[in-house]
Amino acid sequence: MSKSIFYHAGCPVCVSAEHDIVNLIGNDNVEIVNIGEIRGRINEAEKAGVESVPALLTPNGNVLHINFGASMADVKG
């Protein structure tokens, strides 16, 4: 993986964090994944270690949980 992946669920906390992440590391360095809309990527996020969103998966495989918007259980509904 060459860029980070920012997972979020579209809530106001997540969208605010998305803007901050893009401003900090640049749009070309991060893939934005709204798992509230692209539900097929929930399993991928969980396998990577994402326990809540918003979260940033680094190219090294580290998961950085940012603030707290929703647990993965809440996202899955």
C-alpha atoms as one frame of an Amber mdcrd trajectory, in Angstrom:
protein
   0.000   0.000   0.000   1.528   3.289  -1.038  -1.019   5.729   0.389  -3.007
   5.988   3.559  -6.684   5.080   3.634  -9.074   7.260   5.613 -12.226   5.369
   6.587 -15.282   7.261   7.753 -19.062   6.962   7.868 -20.136  10.397   6.652
 -21.113  11.866  10.032 -20.139  15.477  10.865 -17.227  14.326  13.065 -15.918
  12.164  10.217 -16.296  14.813   7.524 -14.485  17.367   9.672 -11.655  14.893
  10.286 -11.539  14.098   6.543 -10.913  17.758   5.730  -8.176  17.974   8.354
  -6.457  14.786   7.110  -6.518  15.968   3.488  -5.105  19.345   4.548  -2.368
  17.684   6.602  -1.132  14.954   4.276  -2.501  15.984   0.897  -5.231  14.593
  -1.319  -2.718  12.609  -3.404  -1.478  10.748  -0.317  -4.790   9.467   1.019
  -7.714   7.450  -0.299 -11.007   8.529   1.245 -13.475   5.704   1.882 -16.950
   6.518   3.188 -18.050   3.112   4.460 -21.472   4.550   5.157 -21.897   4.717
   1.375 -19.451   2.034   0.198 -20.581  -0.705   2.578 -18.646  -3.358   0.696
 -15.433  -2.016   2.237 -16.509  -2.503   5.872 -14.968  -5.988   6.018 -11.707
  -4.655   4.557 -11.563  -1.948   7.224 -12.242  -4.427  10.028  -9.568  -6.825
   8.747  -7.099  -3.920   8.790  -7.917  -3.305  12.468 -10.374  -0.421  12.243
 -12.586  -0.524  15.345 -14.263   2.859  14.993 -14.462   5.669  12.491 -12.975
   8.032  11.600  -9.722   6.103  11.279  -6.596   6.389   9.181  -4.801   3.271
   7.950  -1.171   4.174   7.270   0.923   2.635   4.485   2.743   0.637   7.194
  -0.536  -0.964   8.300  -1.000   1.044  11.489  -4.545   2.152  12.309  -4.888
   5.609  13.822  -8.311   6.043  15.405  -9.180   9.726  15.228 -11.703  11.247
  17.593 -14.802   9.044  17.823 -17.677   9.167  15.391 -19.085   5.626  15.447
 -18.076   2.086  16.296 -17.909  -0.444  13.472 -20.932  -2.183  15.038 -22.902
   1.066  14.708 -21.783   1.476  11.094 -22.845  -2.066  10.228 -26.224  -1.398
  11.832
